[in-house]
Amino acid sequence: MDTNKISLFQEQPIRKTYHENEWWFSVTDVVAALTDSANARDYWFKMKIRVKDEGGNELSTNCRQLKLAAHDNKMRETDCANTEGIFRIIQSIPSPKAEPFKLWLAKVGYERVQEIENPELATQRSRQLYKAKGYPEGWIEKRMRGIVIREELTDEWKDRGARGPSDYAILTAEISRATFGLTPKEYRQVKGLARENLRDHMTDLELIFSMLGERATAEIHRVDDSQGIPKLQTDARIGGSIAGGARKHLESRLKKSVIHQGNFLPKSQSKGLLPPKP
C-alpha cells in the first residue's frame, strides 16, 4: 500500500506519510487549514520565531524532514510532525478550527489501524471520496483498477533496481511519452492543471490507455526478467508504444484525439480533490 497519502479536513488537503509505524503530517498544510493563511510557509516560519522568543520549546524539535509530493508532484523534503507534534503546534495557533482538527487527527489515526487490519477499507474510502466529488461509478471503477495496476508496476520497479520516486518519475515519463506523446508534466499543462492529480482529470479512454501502457510494461519486465534502469526504460518505451499504437488506431477511426484538453470535472467540483496518487 502506498504510504504517502492525502486526507481532507473541511475540504482542505493535508499531506501525510506513514513513517516508523505512525502518521506524519505536513505542518504547512495543517497551518493552512487552521489559519486560512495565503502563505502558510511564511506563517509557520514566523510562528516558530514567536514561540521561541516567548520562551517556549522550539516547535521545530517536534518536526522531521520527510519527503512528500509537492505542487509539481515531485517528492520534496517537508516539515512533518506526528500526532503528538501536531497537537503541540495547534496549541500555538489561535483558531476556532483547533478542536475539530484534534478530533480529525484522532479519526485519521483510528482509520489507519483499521486499514492495516483490513486493507480493503482504504480502497472503500477512496471510492467514497471520488463519489462525493461527483465522479460516475464507471469512471471510479477504472480509476481504482488503474491504482492497482500502478502499484503492481512500482513493485516490479522496486524489485528490479529502481530507487524510489525519482526513478519512478523517469520511467513513468517514458511510458507516458510513448503512449500519449506527452510527459506527465506536459500533459498537466495541456489540461491546465497545477496541483491537481493528472489521472483524476483523465477521461475513461485516457485512463484505459494509461493502464494498458503500464500493464504492458509490467508484463514485459516479467517475461524478460528485466534488471536495472536502462532495461526498465527500454521496456517502458515498448510498453508505452503498445498503448500508443492502440490509441493512434482508435483516433484514426474516431477522427479525433483521445487526449482531452480540459479537466474531467469542473474546477468548482474538483477543488481540494487530492485522493491517492496513482
TIPA-882257 format. One line per 8 residues: number of its first residue (from 1); their letters; for each residue x, y, z of N, C-alpha, C. Coordinates in pm, whole numbers, plus 50000, padded with zeros to 5 digits. Layout:
<nodes>
NUM) A) X:Y:Z:X:Y:Z:X:Y:Z  ...
</nodes>
This chain:
<nodes>
1) MDTNKISL) 50083:49880:50000:50000:50000:50000:50087:50126:50000  50048:50223:49920:50122:50349:49914:50108:50420:50047  50221:50456:50111:50215:50518:50243:50214:50669:50236  50224:50728:50117:50212:50872:50101:50073:50903:50051  49995:50973:50132:49855:50992:50101:49812:51136:50127  49687:51164:50090:49622:51292:50115:49494:51265:50191  49467:51343:50296:49338:51341:50363:49280:51480:50356  49149:51487:50372:49082:51617:50366:49027:51654:50502
9) FQEQPIRK) 49059:51776:50548:48999:51833:50668:48919:51955:50624  48787:51944:50633:48699:52053:50590:48737:52102:50450  48753:52007:50358:48786:52032:50217:48929:52082:50195  49010:52088:50300:49150:52129:50286:49238:52005:50278  49322:51993:50174:49409:51875:50163:49523:51879:50264  49542:51769:50334:49652:51753:50431:49737:51636:50385  49861:51665:50342:49951:51557:50303:50002:51483:50426  50020:51353:50411:50069:51274:50524:50148:51156:50470
17) TYHENEWW) 50233:51101:50555:50310:50982:50518:50322:50892:50640  50320:50762:50616:50330:50666:50725:50477:50633:50747  50531:50675:50860:50675:50664:50887:50695:50611:51028  50774:50506:51040:50804:50445:51170:50675:50413:51246  50582:50350:51175:50458:50298:51235:50362:50405:51288  50368:50526:51231:50271:50628:51268:50260:50732:51157  50149:50804:51155:50130:50908:51055:50210:51032:51090  50270:51093:50987:50337:51223:50998:50269:51316:50897
25) FSVTDVVA) 50235:51437:50941:50156:51530:50861:50238:51651:50820  50207:51704:50702:50272:51827:50657:50231:51942:50746  50328:52006:50810:50298:52115:50903:50237:52234:50828  50291:52267:50712:50238:52383:50639:50094:52357:50593  50060:52232:50561:49921:52201:50524:49828:52220:50644  49875:52178:50761:49796:52195:50883:49777:52343:50913  49886:52420:50902:49878:52565:50925:49779:52629:50829  49787:52590:50703:49695:52646:50603:49551:52614:50636
33) ALTDSANA) 49525:52492:50682:49389:52450:50714:49333:52523:50835  49419:52552:50933:49372:52615:51057:49366:52767:51048  49448:52826:50966:49458:52973:50964:49401:53037:50840  49378:52958:50734:49337:53014:50604:49439:53114:50552  49565:53097:50593:49671:53189:50552:49702:53173:50404  49724:53285:50336:49760:53281:50194:49902:53229:50175  49985:53239:50280:50123:53193:50274:50153:53113:50401  50114:52987:50399:50129:52904:50519:50276:52883:50555
41) RDYWFKMK) 50362:52879:50455:50505:52859:50483:50560:52977:50564  50522:53098:50522:50568:53218:50593:50508:53224:50734  50381:53186:50747:50316:53185:50879:50389:53089:50972  50423:52970:50922:50493:52870:51002:50631:52921:51043  50702:52985:50952:50835:53039:50982:50826:53142:51095  50732:53236:51086:50717:53341:51187:50667:53285:51319  50583:53181:51312:50531:53121:51434:50642:53055:51515  50734:52988:51446:50846:52925:51516:50930:53029:51589
49) IRVKDEGG) 50953:53143:51524:51031:53250:51586:50957:53307:51707  50825:53329:51692:50745:53387:51800:50746:53296:51923  50723:53167:51903:50719:53074:52016:50854:53067:52086  50961:53071:52008:51095:53067:52067:51123:53194:52145  51082:53309:52092:51103:53437:52162:51022:53445:52291  50909:53375:52293:50825:53375:52413:50875:53278:52519  50985:53211:52489:51045:53121:52586:50995:52978:52580  50916:52947:52479:50865:52812:52466:50965:52720:52399
57) NELSTNCR) 50934:52593:52397:51020:52498:52328:51014:52522:52178  51126:52505:52111:51129:52525:51967:51036:52424:51899  50943:52476:51821:50846:52389:51755:50913:52295:51655  51025:52338:51600:51093:52256:51501:51146:52126:51559  51161:52122:51693:51208:51998:51755:51103:51888:51744  50977:51929:51717:50871:51831:51701:50859:51781:51558  50947:51830:51469:50932:51802:51327:51046:51717:51273  51018:51654:51161:51119:51585:51082:51102:51623:50937
65) QLKLAAHD) 51211:51620:50864:51205:51644:50721:51177:51512:50650  51056:51497:50599:51017:51376:50527:50972:51414:50387  50985:51322:50293:50952:51354:50154:50802:51336:50128  50742:51444:50077:50602:51443:50036:50592:51500:49896  50485:51468:49827:50464:51521:49692:50435:51671:49699  50516:51750:49627:50497:51895:49624:50397:51933:49515  50380:52064:49494:50283:52112:49396:50314:52060:49256  50441:52038:49227:50479:51989:49094:50483:51836:49089
73) NKMRETDC) 50430:51773:49196:50423:51627:49207:50559:51561:49227  50664:51640:49247:50794:51584:49280:50803:51565:49431  50876:51461:49472:50890:51433:49615:50995:51526:49673  50954:51607:49770:51046:51705:49831:51039:51695:49983  51154:51723:50048:51158:51719:50193:51070:51830:50250  50987:51793:50346:50886:51882:50400:50884:51870:50551  50862:51982:50622:50846:51976:50767:50723:51894:50800  50742:51785:50874:50631:51698:50913:50634:51675:51063
81) ANTEGIFR) 50520:51653:51121:50510:51622:51263:50411:51507:51282  50439:51425:51385:50345:51318:51416:50227:51377:51495  50136:51291:51538:50015:51340:51605:50049:51423:51728  50144:51374:51808:50184:51448:51929:50241:51584:51893  50326:51588:51790:50385:51715:51748:50282:51811:51694  50184:51759:51617:50080:51846:51563:49996:51905:51676  49966:51825:51779:49892:51879:51894:49968:51996:51957  50099:51983:51968:50182:52092:52025:50174:52216:51937
89) IIQSIPSP) 50180:52197:51807:50175:52309:51715:50038:52378:51720  49932:52297:51728:49797:52352:51734:49781:52446:51853  49845:52412:51965:49835:52495:52084:49886:52637:52061  49973:52654:51961:50032:52784:51933:49957:52860:51824  49848:52801:51775:49771:52865:51668:49632:52900:51719  49601:53028:51736:49466:53067:51777:49368:53046:51662  49287:52943:51671:49198:52910:51561:49073:52840:51613  48955:52879:51565:48831:52810:51605:48824:52668:51551
97) KAEPFKLW) 48914:52636:51458:48915:52503:51399:49000:52405:51479  49063:52452:51588:49157:52368:51661:49092:52241:51715  48978:52255:51781:48913:52137:51840:48863:52040:51733  48795:52088:51627:48757:51993:51520:48877:51923:51459  48990:51995:51451:49109:51933:51391:49164:51823:51482  49157:51843:51613:49202:51739:51705:49119:51612:51688  48989:51629:51673:48902:51513:51651:48935:51445:51518  48965:51527:51418:49002:51474:51287:49129:51393:51295
105) LAKVGYER) 49228:51442:51371:49354:51369:51388:49331:51232:51451  49246:51230:51552:49217:51102:51619:49150:51005:51522  49061:51056:51439:48991:50973:51342:49088:50917:51239  49183:51000:51191:49281:50955:51093:49365:50841:51150  49408:50855:51274:49488:50750:51337:49410:50620:51350  49283:50630:51387:49199:50512:51401:49175:50444:51267  49154:50525:51162:49133:50469:51029:49255:50394:50981  49376:50443:51015:49497:50374:50973:49506:50235:51037
113) VQEIENPE) 49470:50225:51164:49471:50096:51232:49373:50002:51163  49256:50054:51128:49157:49971:51058:49210:49924:50923  49277:50013:50849:49326:49978:50716:49436:49873:50721  49518:49877:50827:49623:49776:50842:49557:49639:50863  49451:49636:50945:49382:49511:50972:49300:49464:50853  49247:49559:50773:49163:49527:50658:49194:49625:50545  49293:49594:50457:49336:49686:50352:49224:49729:50257  49117:49649:50247:49008:49686:50157:48939:49815:50201
121) LATQRSRQ) 48950:49850:50329:48887:49973:50378:48947:50096:50313  49078:50093:50285:49143:50207:50220:49084:50229:50082  49062:50119:50009:49001:50129:49876:48858:50180:49885  48783:50132:49983:48645:50177:50000:48638:50327:50029  48731:50376:50112:48730:50519:50145:48766:50603:50023  48858:50553:49942:48892:50625:49820:48772:50632:49726  48700:50521:49714:48580:50520:49631:48478:50623:49681  48458:50626:49811:48361:50719:49869:48400:50863:49843
129) LYKAKGYP) 48531:50891:49851:48578:51028:49827:48555:51069:49682  48586:50980:49589:48562:51010:49448:48413:51031:49421  48331:50945:49480:48186:50954:49459:48133:51086:49513  48183:51127:49630:48140:51254:49690:48177:51374:49603  48281:51359:49523:48326:51467:49437:48256:51468:49301  48166:51373:49280:48086:51377:49159:48129:51287:49046  48226:51198:49071:48270:51107:48966:48168:50996:48946  48140:50956:48821:48047:50845:48795:48109:50710:48833
137) EGWIEKRM) 48023:50613:48860:48068:50482:48907:48163:50416:48807  48130:50425:48677:48216:50362:48577:48356:50417:48578  48367:50548:48593:48499:50613:48598:48574:50568:48723  48503:50563:48835:48567:50523:48962:48624:50382:48950  48551:50291:48886:48600:50154:48870:48732:50154:48793  48738:50231:48686:48861:50236:48607:48974:50300:48687  48943:50405:48761:49047:50474:48839:49104:50381:48945  49018:50307:49014:49065:50218:49119:49147:50103:49059
145) RGIVIREE) 49103:50052:48943:49181:49947:48877:49316:50001:48833  49317:50126:48787:49443:50188:48747:49539:50201:48863  49487:50230:48982:49572:50242:49100:49638:50107:49131  49560:50000:49120:49615:49865:49146:49725:49832:49046  49699:49860:48917:49799:49832:48813:49924:49915:48837  49906:50039:48876:50021:50126:48905:50103:50072:49022  50037:50028:49127:50109:49975:49243:50185:49848:49208  50124:49764:49124:50193:49642:49081:50318:49677:48999
153) LTDEWKDR) 50307:49781:48916:50421:49822:48834:50533:49878:48921  50500:49965:49016:50606:50022:49100:50670:49915:49188  50594:49812:49225:50654:49699:49297:50756:49628:49209  50722:49610:49081:50818:49549:48988:50943:49636:48977  50923:49766:48963:51038:49857:48952:51128:49848:49074  51066:49846:49190:51144:49838:49314:51226:49711:49319  51165:49599:49279:51234:49470:49284:51342:49457:49176  51335:49543:49073:51425:49528:48957:51527:49640:48945
161) GARGPSDY) 51546:49716:49054:51659:49809:49057:51625:49956:49059  51497:49994:49050:51461:50136:49059:51475:50181:49204  51518:50305:49221:51546:50355:49356:51452:50467:49395  51326:50436:49409:51231:50531:49464:51170:50627:49365  51105:50732:49416:51023:50823:49336:51093:50887:49216  51220:50922:49229:51289:50989:49118:51302:50895:48998  51338:50768:49023:51345:50671:48914:51206:50640:48860  51108:50630:48951:50971:50604:48907:50923:50714:48812
169) AILTAEIS) 50959:50839:48844:50917:50952:48759:50978:50941:48620  51104:50900:48613:51171:50885:48483:51102:50777:48401  51074:50663:48464:51012:50552:48394:50868:50585:48354  50796:50653:48442:50659:50694:48411:50657:50788:48291  50754:50879:48286:50762:50972:48173:50785:50898:48042  50865:50791:48045:50889:50711:47925:50758:50648:47875  50681:50590:47966:50555:50528:47928:50458:50632:47874  50446:50743:47944:50352:50847:47904:50387:50906:47768
177) RATFGLTP) 50515:50930:47746:50558:50989:47620:50528:50893:47504  50551:50763:47525:50524:50666:47419:50375:50642:47400  50297:50657:47506:50153:50635:47498:50079:50754:47438  50111:50874:47490:50034:50993:47452:50114:51099:47377  50247:51079:47367:50330:51182:47305:50356:51297:47399  50328:51277:47526:50344:51382:47627:50401:51323:47755  50490:51395:47821:50530:51357:47956:50418:51398:48051  50415:51345:48174:50311:51387:48269:50311:51539:48291
185) KEYRQVKG) 50427:51601:48296:50433:51746:48314:50367:51817:48197  50398:51774:48076:50338:51834:47957:50187:51807:47951  50149:51689:47996:50007:51653:47997:49929:51744:48092  49985:51772:48210:49919:51861:48304:49903:52001:48245  50004:52044:48170:49995:52176:48107:49883:52179:48004  49869:52071:47928:49762:52063:47828:49625:52075:47896  49612:52011:48013:49484:52013:48084:49468:52136:48174  49570:52219:48183:49560:52337:48268:49559:52306:48416
193) LARENLRD) 49633:52201:48455:49637:52159:48594:49759:52217:48664  49744:52244:48792:49857:52292:48872:49891:52185:48976  49818:52186:49086:49844:52090:49193:49764:51961:49177  49658:51968:49100:49568:51853:49089:49639:51730:49035  49587:51615:49074:49641:51488:49025:49599:51468:48880  49693:51441:48792:49665:51428:48650:49559:51323:48622  49572:51206:48681:49481:51097:48646:49340:51119:48700  49327:51204:48799:49194:51238:48847:49119:51325:48747
201) HMTDLELI) 49188:51371:48643:49125:51455:48541:49137:51393:48402  49161:51262:48399:49161:51191:48272:49020:51137:48243  48989:51126:48116:48864:51063:48075:48878:50912:48083  48767:50842:48059:48771:50695:48061:48878:50642:47965  48880:50694:47842:48976:50644:47743:49119:50676:47783  49143:50793:47836:49278:50827:47880:49324:50732:47991  49234:50700:48083:49268:50606:48189:49297:50467:48132  49215:50425:48037:49233:50292:47977:49368:50279:47909
209) FSMLGERA) 49408:50381:47832:49537:50373:47763:49653:50386:47862  49633:50462:47969:49736:50469:48074:49756:50331:48136  49645:50265:48167:49653:50131:48225:49719:50032:48129  49683:50041:48001:49740:49949:47903:49892:49966:47895  49939:50090:47890:50082:50115:47884:50156:50061:48005  50098:50079:48124:50165:50035:48246:50156:49884:48263  50042:49828:48227:50028:49682:48238:50120:49611:48140  50127:49662:48016:50216:49603:47916:50361:49610:47962
217) TAEIHRVD) 50399:49722:48021:50536:49738:48070:50567:49636:48179  50475:49620:48274:50496:49523:48382:50512:49381:48328  50430:49346:48229:50438:49211:48171:50571:49189:48100  50619:49292:48030:50749:49282:47962:50861:49264:48064  50854:49338:48175:50954:49320:48282:50959:49174:48326  50841:49115:48347:50835:48979:48399:50886:48877:48298  50842:48892:48174:50884:48796:48070:51034:48802:48047  51091:48924:48043:51233:48941:48016:51319:48932:48142
225) DSQGIPKL) 51254:48926:48260:51325:48933:48387:51421:49053:48388  51368:49167:48354:51448:49290:48337:51509:49335:48469  51632:49386:48459:51703:49437:48576:51776:49566:48538  51773:49663:48628:51847:49787:48605:51768:49890:48527  51797:50018:48556:51723:50128:48497:51728:50131:48344  51843:50111:48279:51844:50115:48131:51746:50017:48068  51743:49893:48119:51650:49794:48063:51505:49829:48098  51483:49878:48218:51348:49917:48257:51297:50031:48169
233) QTDARIGG) 51385:50124:48134:51347:50234:48046:51311:50183:47907  51390:50089:47856:51360:50030:47726:51224:49962:47728  51198:49884:47835:51068:49817:47848:50955:49919:47855  50978:50029:47929:50875:50132:47945:50839:50194:47810  50941:50218:47727:50914:50274:47594:50835:50175:47509  50870:50046:47518:50798:49945:47440:50654:49931:47489  50638:49921:47622:50504:49909:47678:50417:50029:47643  50476:50148:47653:50402:50268:47617:50368:50274:47470
241) SIAGGARK) 50461:50225:47385:50436:50229:47240:50323:50134:47200  50306:50025:47276:50193:49935:47251:50062:50008:47275  50054:50079:47389:49935:50158:47419:49920:50274:47321  50034:50334:47283:50031:50446:47189:49981:50403:47052  50020:50283:47008:49972:50233:46880:49822:50210:46882  49772:50156:46992:49628:50134:47005:49553:50268:47007  49612:50365:47077:49549:50498:47081:49540:50559:46942  49649:50554:46867:49650:50614:46733:49552:50543:46640
249) HLESRLKK) 49542:50412:46654:49448:50337:46571:49304:50380:46600  49272:50396:46727:49137:50440:46764:49111:50583:46716  49212:50670:46734:49195:50809:46691:49170:50819:46541  49236:50732:46463:49216:50736:46318:49074:50694:46282  49018:50604:46363:48881:50560:46339:48780:50665:46387  48808:50727:46500:48716:50827:46556:48731:50963:46489  48849:50982:46426:48882:51110:46363:48886:51225:46465  48933:51192:46582:48954:51294:46684:49054:51241:46788
257) SVIHQGNF) 49115:51331:46861:49216:51293:46958:49153:51237:47085  49217:51137:47141:49175:51081:47269:49212:51176:47383  49317:51255:47363:49367:51344:47468:49267:51457:47490  49214:51462:47611:49113:51561:47647:49183:51682:47710  49162:51798:47652:49238:51916:47695:49184:51983:47821  49066:51948:47864:49011:52009:47985:49020:51917:48104  48977:51968:48220:48969:51886:48340:48849:51793:48330  48859:51676:48389:48749:51580:48382:48626:51635:48454
265) LPKSQSKG) 48647:51699:48568:48538:51763:48642:48555:51914:48636  48444:51990:48644:48457:52135:48655:48540:52171:48777  48614:52281:48770:48701:52319:48881:48623:52338:49011  48497:52382:49001:48417:52401:49121:48395:52269:49193  48390:52157:49116:48371:52026:49176:48503:51967:49223  48611:51995:49149:48739:51928:49178:48823:52002:49279  48778:52117:49329:48857:52195:49423:48888:52112:49547  49016:52108:49581:49059:52039:49702:49069:51888:49685
273) LLPPKP) 49042:51838:49566:49044:51693:49546:49185:51642:49526  49233:51568:49622:49365:51506:49609:49364:51367:49673  49286:51274:49614:49291:51139:49668:49423:51070:49636  49436:50937:49663:49564:50872:49649:49629:50894:49513  49757:50918:49516:49834:50931:49392:49839:50796:49325  49861:50814:49183:49849:50687:49114:49921:50580:49185
</nodes>
